[in-house]
Amino acid sequence: MEWRPFYFDGNQVFDEINSREDWREVVEIYKEIHRLDDRECADFLRRAKYNPGSEERYGMPRFGFYAEYIGPKTLGEWADREKVNLYI
């Protein structure tokens, strides 16, 4: 599986996710804060919504939990379509 970069915008992490290792760091941070296991945390983060037009403006999709992230797809839906495994 080839990694597809995306931007993640959350309270604790807001940065480009350019590799599986970058994603692992995000999961570890959120796991500790929310006291979740790997699977629960990945499921939580996969619910982040898409920022419409972000690929055109920034060259990569952006996902997050803030008001400007209004869908129509989630990070999980995008990852499934792009065959990016977000489970650690």
N, C-alpha and C positions, 0 to 999 in steps of 0.2 A: 504494500500500500504506500503510495506517495502522499506526503503531507501537503495539504493546500493551506496556505497562510490565511489568517483572518485576524481581525482586531476584536479584542474582548474588552468591554467597558463595564466594570463593576466597582463597587465601593472599595474593595481591597486590591483589585488588580485592574489596570487600564493600560494595555499595551498590545503590540503586535504579537501574535502567537505564530511563530515561524517554524516550529518543530514540535514533535511529540514531547521532547524534554521541556519546552516552554509550557506546554499544556499540563504536564505532570506537576510543574511548580504551582500553577493556578489551582489545580485540584487539591494539592497538599495544603495550600493556604486556606481554602474554603472548608476543607475537611476539619481542620483544627478549630476554626471559628464556629462552625455549625455542629460540630461533633457528629459527623456523618462518616460512614464507611465509604470505600472507593466508589461502589456502584451507586449508592444514594447520592453522593456528591455529584457524580457525572450526570445522573438523571436531573438533579436540581439545575446544574449549569446548562444543560441542553435546552432548558426552557427559556434561555435568554432570547429576546426578540431581535429581529433584523432592523437595521436603520435603512429605510428606503433610499435608494440612490447612492448609497455609500460606495458601491463598486465603481461607479462612474466618477465620483468625486475623489476617492482615495486609492483606487486601484485594487481594493480588496473589500470583501464584505465585512461589515461591522455588526457586532451583536452585543447586547447589553440589557440592563434592567432599568434604565432611565426613561423618562417620558418621551424622548425623541425616538426610541426604539419601539416602533408600533407595528412591526410585522411587514408583510403577511406570513413570513416563515419564521421558524425558530432555528437556533443553532443546531439542534438535534436533527431537524428535517433537512437542513442544508448539508450537515455532515453525512447523513444517510445517503442522500442523493449523490454527493461527491465521493462517497466511499472513504470517509475520514473517520477512523475509529476513535471516539472520544472516551472510551472506557480504558482505564489503566489496568 
